């Protein structure tokens, strides 16, 4: 469970028990998916509890709200301070933080003046676990970027992710990998995707994928370790000539992939660039290194 009877959340300016939150059944986010959210992690470090890249996450929340015509009145710094208070109120150190901005009552297709801000937190292990993943190339595609703002974390967008993950798990896989509308590799339902080929990393460019904050951190770490990352379009066929692969995202962190469909990556994960980045990422979030 994500909460119990003693769990405190932040709701519209005050800290209250989660079961006390008043939610209208007519809210637009529930009916039409017009709401925005973030996924953020906090870590118990030698310097105390640290929220990893809180500023970047809350700036992206503001971007998402802006493009969806939602008036988010709290600043990024205010939201960050609230998040630390929330962790303290729930006695959480290693935690997942979920800010959600949802709208008021409205059955028409325009945003509402009523904007509700909720921040929740709970203990949550790695979303995709620790073992190497067996991944399925999904029959679903990511949304056309001309149909929505694909770089925004919008509630309604994640029906696509639910369909892809459910399909993959129903067929015995751990997770899905989606293509874009033109058949090029895009990303997982909740994580960005990298392959290693001939000693360098390759990943899809921005435009058809979420601009992941963990993805950006992977770029930073790869530069520090002197590994090249090439951002370009590539087809699923190129995956089947790659040496290794991994997903990355706030919930998943950095997790290796054993196979895509029937193709087993030949390079041992422990010998891959992804494994080196995974180790460096763990130290960065745990020790601020």
Secondary structure by P-SEA (a helix, b strand, c coil): ccccccbbbbccccccccccbbbbccccccccccccbbbbbbbbccccccccaaaaaaaaaaaaaaaacccccccaaaaaaaaaaaaaaacccbbbbbbbbbcccccccccccbbbbbbbbbbbcccccccccccccccccccccccccccccccccaaaaaaaaaaaaaacccccccccccccccccccbbbbbbcccbbbbbccccccccaaaaaaaaaaaaabbbbbbccccccccccccccccccccccbbbbcccccccccccccccaaaaaaaaaaaaaaccc
